[in-house]
């Protein structure tokens, strides 16, 4: 699965199998996602889209709604049969952008909070790698 990076107002295109598909999340689509059984509140500050993308059933629904808007032949079953988790990880930043208009980088680790998270999980140490590099370079 490949995807493109676009500017606001331009379609997000993803390649699934031999098809190039447009992903779009209009307000109509976002309202449909917010209703049962999906209950995906994209703009919820207490998890919202990030929490939804960690749940396979909600991820499937999120993808289906985004693809179905421009490709009405796409069904929930088609998404489940043609999309694999390894494909989705590559396009997560574009999906988030398509739904929210905000850019995000894919973290190196699934548990990372963002691209700037480095170092020990227990917190900063007294001598960090950057401190050591600065000391040896004379900075």
QUIURTA-V111829 format. One record per residue. SS is DSSP state (~ for helix, > for strand, _ for the rest). PHI is phi in whole degrees, -180 to 180 (* if undefined). PSI is psi as a letter, one per 20 degrees, with the letter a starting at -180 (none if undefined). Layout:
SS_PHI_PSI / SS_PHI_PSI
This chain:
__*_p / >_-117_q / >_-143_r / __-114_q / __-105_p / __-127_r / __-93_r / __-53_q / __85_i / __-98_q / __-68_q / >_-93_p / >_-109_p / >_-129_q / >_-106_o / >_-123_o / __65_c / __-104_j / >_-113_p / >_-100_o / >_-119_q / >_-96_p / >_-107_p / __-145_p / __-126_n / __-74_r / ~_-60_h / ~_-59_g / ~_-67_g / ~_-62_h / ~_-67_h / ~_-66_h / ~_-65_h / ~_-76_i / __-89_q / __-61_q / __-90_i / __-76_g / __52_l / __-98_o / __-100_n / __-55_h / __-97_j / __-67_p / __-73_i / __-98_l / __129_f / ~_46_c / ~_-64_h / ~_-64_g / ~_-64_g / ~_-64_h / ~_-73_i / __-93_i / __-107_o / ~_-55_h / ~_-67_g / ~_-72_h / ~_-61_g / ~_-61_g / ~_-64_g / ~_-60_g / ~_-64_g / ~_-56_g / ~_-62_h / ~_-68_h / ~_-81_h / ~_-64_h / __-58_g / __-101_i / __-127_n / __-63_i / __-78_i / __-70_p / __-117_r / ~_-58_h / ~_-65_h / ~_-62_g / ~_-60_g / ~_-62_h / ~_-86_h / ~_-109_i / __-113_p / __-111_q / ~_-56_h / ~_-63_h / ~_-71_g / ~_-64_g / ~_-56_h / ~_-69_h / ~_-108_j / ~_-52_g / ~_-60_h / ~_-71_h / ~_-65_g / ~_-62_g / ~_-63_g / ~_-61_h / ~_-86_h / ~_-118_i / __79_j / __-111_p / __-81_q / __-145_q / __-94_q / __-79_p / __-68_q / __-67_h / __-120_q / __-58_h / __-92_j / __-72_q / __-90_i / __168_r / __-68_i / __-92_i / __-75_o / __-142_r / __84_a / __-72_q / __-69_i / __-85_i / __123_r / __-69_q / __-99_r / __-70_h / __-120_o / __-87_r / ~_-59_g / ~_-66_h / ~_-62_g / ~_-66_h / ~_-66_g / ~_-64_h / ~_-68_h / ~_-81_h / ~_-93_i / __83_j / __-80_none
